[in-house]
Amino acid sequence: MFTVARLGTLAPKFDVAFGFVSSHPNPDSPDILSRETRETGRTVHEGSSRDPCPGVGALCETGHVSNLLDAPFLTTAPAATFAEPASSPALLLLGQAADLASERGVECTGDLPLASDPGLVERARAARAALGDRAFVLGHHYQRDEVVAFADVTGDSFKLAREAAARPEAEYIIFCGVHFMAESADILTSDAQQVILPDLAAGCSMADMAAIGQVEDAWAALGEAGVADDVVPVTYMNSTAAIKAFTGRHDGTVCTSSNAEVALRWAFDQVGGIEGTGKVLFLPDQHLGRNTAVEKLGMNLDDCVVYDPRKPLGGLTQEQLRDARMILWRGHCSVHGRFSRQNIVDVRAKVPGVTVLVHPECKNEVVSAADMVGSTEYIIKALEAAEPGSSWAIGTELNLVRRLAAAHPDKNVHYLDSTVCFCSTMNRIDLPHLVWTMESLLEGRVPNHIVVDEDDARWARAALDQMLALPGA
């Protein structure tokens, strides 16, 4: 099953293993498909992504300011106590060079994204004002400041999808996030609303690590191994609509980084409880699954096995599958996967009394060495409640950490990694794409309309509804 995309002149270079390299539109390129072989479901992208900055092509090429801090339209700037991480010449654009000490797919650009030309700001303001209540703009926490400045609400992926569903009067939902988030918004909103992703190349490497064909093959392999009847699938919110639908068809549920513990307890209860012999197939982030099982449910690392879809039977023996309690898909976040235990050792040596706060998508060695672990919303609230003068090292996406430093100048905020690393696919949504989207809507064109297959949407909604029915949801 493939994603169908009718694109115009974006023409980004693409590396199959790691994602898009070029981050700006090319007005001279021919029409292309964003990724003809992308096995993320049957989502149809209606409309075309023609030049996102019509009339300002030269500005897209040469009008960028040299650093985000130089942009006069930014709403925030890092506090004086924030130490900007150094660029690394060894870590270039995503897909061009690798940090060989990291997991496969854990890449870093080595620099912050360039801001768009300030001349676009007035166009953005005018277009946003003209759209009024017809449009609702969502901005993920990992978005760049120039986009967040025009968001009606910010949050994590599930919060934003629910916010969209709570605005039935909005004809257009402009989702400044990544592809799977826009899919979730389409599933939860009404048929009268149209969800738009300003750049179809804004994908998620983690979500793409679990293709629906691979997962269906894995489930068949579990059946052949004689364990499928004792397995409940649980998928992280950071997955495609097709994977959520698969989970719904097999009586599983969706989880977020905030409620993963509750979701796993529910799943194990369906197959005899945590003390029994039942299993959970956790998709697609192995680290969130492992951390929740070990740190929250009291399981051992030996209870967890990693299923590699590129290998027969996931690279496991039938005995390993029978003995396992957590079958973890071999996927991970390309940003959170960079943080290491050594980062924590280094920051503790440099900053006496620092509190290390990390996201549960980090590796277990990082989570076990940190002082606090939580979702993006948890991290934000922790900083809000922190004592003035306290020191924090934050292990999550850089745009959010910089924003937190700016919002809390009375606290010493440090980025846990010593090298610049932001979510490069998220940052494909920039001001030119947002302006192009809003101006297209004003001209009567709906670009990059995200439409999830009706059957997938029904089953994905069933899995999401099961999550909403969990205790404390």
C-alpha positions as CSV (number, residue, x, y, z in Angstrom):
1,M,0.0,0.0,0.0
2,F,1.4,3.3,-1.0
3,T,1.0,7.0,-0.2
4,V,-0.3,8.9,-3.3
5,A,1.0,12.5,-3.5
6,R,0.4,14.9,-6.3
7,L,3.2,17.3,-5.9
8,G,4.5,20.3,-7.9
9,T,7.9,21.9,-7.7
10,L,9.3,20.9,-4.3
11,A,11.8,18.4,-5.8
12,P,13.6,17.6,-2.6
13,K,16.5,15.2,-2.8
14,F,15.6,12.0,-1.0
15,D,17.7,9.4,0.8
16,V,15.7,6.2,1.3
17,A,17.4,5.3,4.5
18,F,17.3,8.6,6.2
19,G,14.9,11.1,4.7
20,F,14.9,14.3,2.8
21,V,18.1,16.3,2.4
22,S,17.0,19.6,0.7
23,S,14.8,21.7,2.9
24,H,13.7,24.5,0.6
25,P,11.5,24.4,-2.6
26,N,13.1,24.6,-6.0
27,P,10.9,26.6,-8.4
28,D,12.8,25.2,-11.4
29,S,12.2,21.5,-10.7
30,P,9.7,19.4,-12.6
31,D,6.6,17.8,-11.0
32,I,7.5,14.8,-8.9
33,L,6.1,12.4,-6.3
34,S,7.3,12.9,-2.8
35,R,8.0,9.3,-2.2
36,E,6.4,6.8,-4.6
37,T,7.3,3.7,-2.6
38,R,6.5,5.1,0.8
39,E,4.6,2.2,2.6
40,T,2.8,4.2,5.2
41,G,-0.8,3.5,4.3
42,R,-3.4,4.6,1.9
43,T,-3.4,8.2,2.7
44,V,-4.1,10.4,-0.3
45,H,-2.6,13.9,-0.5
46,E,-5.0,16.1,-2.5
47,G,-3.7,19.2,-4.1
48,S,-0.2,20.2,-5.3
49,S,2.8,21.6,-3.5
50,R,3.8,24.2,-6.0
51,D,6.3,26.9,-5.2
52,P,5.6,27.6,-1.5
53,C,6.9,31.2,-1.8
54,P,5.6,32.5,-5.2
55,G,7.0,35.8,-6.0
56,V,9.8,35.5,-3.4
57,G,11.9,32.8,-5.0
58,A,15.0,34.9,-4.7
59,L,14.3,35.4,-1.0
60,C,14.0,31.6,-0.5
61,E,17.5,31.3,-2.1
62,T,19.4,34.2,-0.6
63,G,17.2,36.0,1.9
64,H,17.7,33.9,4.9
65,V,19.2,35.4,8.0
66,S,22.3,33.7,9.2
67,N,21.0,32.6,12.6
68,L,17.6,32.2,14.2
69,L,18.6,34.7,16.9
70,D,19.1,37.4,14.2
71,A,15.5,37.2,13.0
72,P,13.6,40.3,14.2
73,F,10.2,38.6,14.1
74,L,11.0,35.8,16.6
75,T,8.9,35.8,19.7
76,T,11.5,34.3,21.9
77,A,15.3,34.0,22.1
78,P,17.4,31.7,24.4
79,A,18.1,33.1,27.8
80,A,21.5,34.3,28.7
81,T,22.1,31.2,30.7
82,F,21.5,28.9,27.7
83,A,24.6,27.5,26.1
84,E,24.1,27.0,22.4
85,P,25.5,23.6,21.4
86,A,28.3,23.6,19.0
87,S,27.9,22.6,15.3
88,S,29.8,19.5,14.2
89,P,31.4,19.3,10.8
90,A,31.1,15.5,11.1
91,L,27.3,15.7,11.2
92,L,25.9,17.2,8.0
93,L,22.5,17.2,6.4
94,L,20.3,14.3,7.2
95,G,21.2,11.4,4.9
96,Q,24.5,12.9,3.8
97,A,26.7,11.9,6.8
98,A,26.3,9.7,9.8
99,D,27.5,9.6,13.4
100,L,28.9,6.1,13.3
101,A,28.8,5.9,17.1
102,S,25.0,6.1,17.0
103,E,22.2,3.8,16.0
104,R,21.4,3.4,12.3
105,G,19.2,6.3,11.3
106,V,20.3,8.5,14.2
107,E,21.5,11.5,12.2
108,C,22.1,15.2,12.9
109,T,22.4,18.2,10.7
110,G,25.2,19.9,12.6
111,D,23.5,23.3,12.5
112,L,20.3,25.1,13.3
113,P,17.8,25.6,10.5
114,L,18.0,29.0,8.8
115,A,15.1,31.3,9.4
116,S,13.0,32.6,6.5
117,D,13.2,36.1,5.1
118,P,11.5,38.6,7.5
119,G,9.6,40.0,4.5
120,L,7.4,37.0,4.6
121,V,6.1,37.9,8.0
122,E,3.7,40.6,6.8
123,R,2.3,38.3,4.2
124,A,1.8,35.6,6.8
125,R,0.0,38.1,9.1
126,A,-2.2,39.3,6.3
127,A,-3.1,35.8,5.1
128,R,-3.8,34.6,8.7
129,A,-6.0,37.6,9.4
130,A,-7.9,37.1,6.1
131,L,-8.6,33.5,6.8
132,G,-9.9,34.3,10.3
133,D,-12.0,31.5,12.0
134,R,-12.1,29.5,8.7
135,A,-8.6,28.2,9.6
136,F,-7.1,26.8,12.7
137,V,-3.3,26.6,12.8
138,L,-1.6,23.9,15.0
139,G,2.0,24.1,15.9
140,H,3.9,21.2,17.4
141,H,6.4,21.8,20.3
142,Y,9.3,20.9,18.1
143,Q,8.4,23.5,15.4
144,R,10.7,26.5,14.7
145,D,9.8,29.8,16.3
146,E,8.8,31.5,13.1
147,V,6.0,28.9,12.6
148,V,4.9,28.8,16.3
149,A,4.4,32.5,16.2
150,F,1.4,32.0,13.9
151,A,0.0,28.9,15.7
152,D,-3.4,29.2,17.4
153,V,-2.3,26.4,19.8
154,T,0.9,24.5,20.5
155,G,1.2,21.0,21.9
156,D,2.2,17.4,21.4
157,S,0.7,15.4,18.5
158,F,-2.3,13.9,20.3
159,K,-3.2,17.2,22.1
160,L,-3.1,19.0,18.7
161,A,-5.3,16.4,17.0
162,R,-7.9,16.7,19.8
163,E,-7.7,20.5,19.7
164,A,-8.5,20.3,16.0
165,A,-11.5,18.1,16.6
166,A,-12.7,20.6,19.2
167,R,-12.9,23.3,16.6
168,P,-15.7,22.1,14.3
169,E,-16.3,25.6,13.0
170,A,-12.8,25.6,11.4
171,E,-13.0,24.7,7.7
172,Y,-9.3,24.2,7.4
173,I,-6.9,22.6,9.9
174,I,-3.3,23.7,9.0
175,F,-1.1,21.2,10.8
176,C,2.4,22.4,11.3
177,G,3.8,19.1,12.4
178,V,4.6,15.9,10.6
179,H,2.7,13.5,8.4
180,F,1.3,11.0,11.0
181,M,0.0,13.9,13.1
182,A,-2.0,15.3,10.2
183,E,-3.4,11.8,9.6
184,S,-4.5,11.6,13.2
185,A,-6.2,15.0,12.9
186,D,-8.0,13.8,9.8
187,I,-9.2,10.7,11.7
188,L,-10.5,12.8,14.6
189,T,-12.1,15.7,12.8
190,S,-15.3,15.8,10.9
191,D,-15.8,15.2,7.2
192,A,-16.5,18.9,6.7
193,Q,-13.0,19.8,7.8
194,Q,-9.9,19.6,5.6
195,V,-6.6,18.9,7.2
196,I,-3.5,20.4,5.4
197,L,0.2,19.6,5.9
198,P,2.2,22.6,4.5
199,D,5.0,20.3,3.3
200,L,4.3,16.7,2.4
201,A,8.0,16.0,2.9
202,A,7.5,16.6,6.7
203,G,7.5,13.0,7.7
204,C,8.7,11.1,10.7
205,S,11.6,8.6,10.5
206,M,10.3,6.7,13.4
207,A,6.9,6.2,11.9
208,D,8.4,5.2,8.6
209,M,10.4,2.4,10.4
210,A,7.2,0.4,10.7
211,A,5.7,0.0,7.3
212,I,2.3,-1.7,7.2
213,G,3.5,-4.6,5.0
214,Q,6.3,-5.3,7.4
215,V,4.0,-5.3,10.4
216,E,1.4,-7.6,8.7
217,D,4.3,-10.0,7.8
218,A,5.5,-9.9,11.4
219,W,2.0,-10.7,12.7
220,A,1.9,-13.7,10.4
221,A,5.3,-14.8,11.6
222,L,4.1,-14.6,15.2
223,G,1.1,-16.8,14.2
224,E,3.5,-19.4,12.7
225,A,5.5,-19.3,15.9
226,G,2.3,-20.1,17.8
227,V,2.3,-17.0,19.9
228,A,0.0,-14.5,18.1
229,D,-3.1,-15.5,20.2
230,D,-1.2,-14.4,23.3
231,V,-0.1,-11.0,21.8
232,V,-1.8,-7.6,22.1
233,P,-0.5,-4.9,19.8
234,V,0.1,-1.4,21.2
235,T,1.2,1.3,18.9
236,Y,2.7,4.6,19.9
237,M,0.9,7.7,18.7
238,N,4.0,8.4,16.5
239,S,2.9,5.9,13.9
240,T,1.0,6.0,10.6
241,A,-2.7,5.7,10.2
242,A,-2.2,2.3,8.7
243,I,-0.4,1.0,11.8
244,K,-3.0,2.5,14.1
245,A,-5.7,0.7,11.9
246,F,-3.8,-2.6,12.2
247,T,-3.8,-2.2,16.0
248,G,-7.5,-1.5,16.0
249,R,-8.2,-4.6,13.8
250,H,-6.3,-6.8,16.3
251,D,-8.1,-5.4,19.4
252,G,-5.1,-3.3,20.6
253,T,-4.7,0.3,21.5
254,V,-2.7,3.5,20.9
255,C,-0.6,5.1,23.6
256,T,1.2,8.4,24.1
257,S,4.4,9.0,26.0
258,S,2.3,10.2,28.9
259,N,0.0,7.2,29.2
260,A,2.2,4.3,27.9
261,E,2.2,2.7,31.4
262,V,-1.6,2.7,31.6
263,A,-1.9,1.4,28.0
264,L,0.6,-1.5,28.7
265,R,-1.1,-2.5,31.9
266,W,-4.4,-2.6,30.0
267,A,-2.8,-4.7,27.2
268,F,-1.3,-7.2,29.6
269,D,-4.7,-7.5,31.4
270,Q,-6.2,-8.7,28.1
271,V,-3.8,-11.7,28.1
272,G,-3.5,-12.8,31.8
273,G,-1.9,-9.8,33.4
274,I,1.7,-8.6,34.0
275,E,2.4,-11.7,36.1
276,G,1.1,-14.1,33.4
277,T,2.7,-15.2,30.1
278,G,0.9,-12.9,27.6
279,K,2.8,-10.5,25.4
280,V,2.7,-7.1,23.9
281,L,3.9,-6.2,20.4
282,F,5.0,-2.6,20.8
283,L,5.2,-0.4,17.7
284,P,7.2,1.5,16.5
285,D,9.6,2.9,19.2
286,Q,11.6,0.2,21.0
287,H,12.9,2.7,23.6
288,L,9.5,3.9,24.8
289,G,8.3,0.3,25.1
290,R,11.4,-0.9,26.9
291,N,11.6,2.0,29.3
292,T,7.9,1.7,30.2
293,A,8.1,-2.1,30.8
294,V,11.3,-1.9,32.8
295,E,11.0,1.4,34.7
296,K,7.2,1.4,35.2
297,L,6.0,-2.2,35.2
298,G,9.0,-3.7,36.9
299,M,10.0,-6.1,34.1
300,N,13.6,-7.1,33.4
301,L,15.5,-6.2,30.2
302,D,15.6,-9.9,29.5
303,D,11.8,-9.8,29.2
304,C,12.2,-7.6,26.1
305,V,13.2,-8.7,22.7
306,V,13.7,-6.6,19.6
307,Y,11.9,-7.6,16.4
308,D,13.9,-6.6,13.3
309,P,11.5,-6.7,10.2
310,R,14.4,-7.1,7.9
311,K,15.3,-10.5,9.3
312,P,13.4,-13.8,9.2
313,L,11.2,-14.1,12.3
314,G,12.6,-10.7,13.3
315,G,16.0,-12.1,13.9
316,L,14.7,-14.2,16.8
317,T,14.1,-17.8,17.6
318,Q,10.7,-19.3,18.3
319,E,11.9,-19.9,21.9
320,Q,12.9,-16.3,22.3
321,L,9.4,-15.2,21.1
322,R,7.7,-17.7,23.4
323,D,9.7,-16.5,26.4
324,A,9.4,-12.7,25.7
325,R,6.9,-10.5,27.4
326,M,7.6,-7.3,25.3
327,I,8.2,-7.7,21.6
328,L,9.7,-4.4,20.6
329,W,9.7,-3.2,17.0
330,R,13.1,-2.1,15.8
331,G,12.4,1.6,15.6
332,H,13.5,4.7,17.3
333,C,13.5,8.5,17.3
334,S,16.4,10.0,15.3
335,V,16.6,12.9,17.7
336,H,16.1,11.2,21.1
337,G,18.3,8.3,20.1
338,R,21.3,10.6,20.0
339,F,21.4,11.2,23.7
340,S,23.9,9.0,25.7
341,R,24.9,8.2,29.2
342,Q,28.1,10.0,28.5
343,N,26.1,13.2,27.9
344,I,24.8,12.9,31.4
345,V,28.2,12.2,32.9
346,D,29.6,15.3,31.1
347,V,26.8,17.7,32.1
348,R,26.9,16.6,35.7
349,A,30.7,17.3,35.7
350,K,30.2,20.8,34.2
351,V,27.0,21.9,36.1
352,P,27.0,21.0,39.8
353,G,23.5,20.2,41.1
354,V,22.0,19.9,37.6
355,T,18.7,18.1,37.2
356,V,18.7,15.8,34.1
357,L,15.3,15.6,32.5
358,V,14.8,13.4,29.4
359,H,12.1,12.2,27.1
360,P,11.1,8.4,27.4
361,E,12.0,8.0,23.7
362,C,15.7,8.1,24.8
363,K,17.7,4.8,25.2
364,N,17.3,3.0,28.5
365,E,20.9,3.8,29.5
366,V,19.9,7.4,29.4
367,V,16.5,7.1,31.1
368,S,18.0,5.0,33.9
369,A,20.7,7.6,34.5
370,A,18.4,10.7,34.4
371,D,16.7,12.3,37.4
372,M,13.4,12.8,35.7
373,V,11.7,11.3,32.7
374,G,8.6,12.5,30.9
375,S,6.7,13.6,27.8
376,T,7.1,17.0,26.2
377,E,4.1,18.3,28.2
378,Y,5.7,16.9,31.4
379,I,9.0,18.6,30.6
380,I,7.3,21.9,30.0
381,K,5.4,21.7,33.3
382,A,8.5,20.7,35.2
383,L,10.3,23.8,34.1
384,E,7.4,25.9,34.9
385,A,7.4,24.5,38.5
386,A,11.1,24.7,39.0
387,E,12.8,26.9,41.5
388,P,14.5,30.1,40.3
389,G,18.2,29.6,40.0
390,S,17.9,25.8,39.5
391,S,19.9,24.1,36.7
392,W,18.4,21.8,34.2
393,A,19.8,19.6,31.4
394,I,17.0,18.7,29.0
395,G,17.1,15.7,26.7
396,T,14.6,16.4,23.9
397,E,14.3,18.3,20.6
398,L,16.4,21.5,20.5
399,N,13.7,23.9,19.3
400,L,11.7,23.1,22.5
401,V,14.7,23.4,24.7
402,R,15.7,26.8,23.3
403,R,12.1,28.0,23.8
404,L,12.1,26.8,27.4
405,A,15.4,28.6,28.0
406,A,13.9,31.8,26.7
407,A,10.7,31.3,28.7
408,H,12.6,30.8,32.0
409,P,15.5,33.2,32.1
410,D,15.6,32.8,35.9
411,K,16.7,29.2,35.4
412,N,19.9,27.6,34.0
413,V,18.8,25.5,31.0
414,H,21.2,23.3,29.2
415,Y,20.7,21.1,26.1
416,L,21.8,17.6,27.0
417,D,23.6,16.8,23.8
418,S,26.8,18.8,23.0
419,T,26.0,18.9,19.3
420,V,23.1,20.7,17.5
421,C,20.3,18.2,16.7
422,F,16.8,19.2,15.9
423,C,14.0,17.3,14.2
424,S,14.9,18.0,10.6
425,T,11.7,16.6,9.0
426,M,9.6,18.7,11.4
427,N,11.6,21.7,10.4
428,R,10.7,21.3,6.8
429,I,7.5,23.2,7.8
430,D,8.9,26.8,7.5
431,L,7.4,30.2,6.9
432,P,7.5,30.0,3.1
433,H,5.4,26.8,3.2
434,L,3.0,28.2,5.7
435,V,2.5,31.4,3.8
436,W,2.0,29.5,0.5
437,T,-0.6,27.3,2.3
438,M,-2.6,30.2,3.7
439,E,-2.4,32.2,0.4
440,S,-3.5,29.2,-1.6
441,L,-6.6,28.8,0.6
442,L,-7.4,32.4,0.1
443,E,-7.2,31.8,-3.6
444,G,-9.6,28.9,-3.4
445,R,-7.1,26.1,-3.6
446,V,-6.6,23.5,-0.9
447,P,-3.0,22.2,-1.1
448,N,-1.7,19.0,0.5
449,H,-5.1,17.9,1.7
450,I,-4.5,14.8,4.0
451,V,-7.2,12.2,3.5
452,V,-6.9,8.8,5.4
453,D,-8.5,5.8,3.7
454,E,-12.0,5.3,5.1
455,D,-11.4,1.7,6.3
456,D,-8.1,2.6,7.9
457,A,-9.7,5.6,9.5
458,R,-12.5,3.5,11.0
459,W,-10.1,1.0,12.6
460,A,-7.6,3.6,13.6
461,R,-10.4,5.5,15.3
462,A,-11.3,2.3,17.2
463,A,-7.8,2.0,18.5
464,L,-7.8,5.7,19.5
465,D,-11.1,5.3,21.2
466,Q,-9.8,2.4,23.2
467,M,-6.9,4.7,24.4
468,L,-9.4,7.3,25.4
469,A,-11.3,4.7,27.4
470,L,-8.2,3.9,29.5
471,P,-8.2,4.9,33.2
472,G,-7.2,8.5,33.6
473,A,-7.6,9.3,29.9
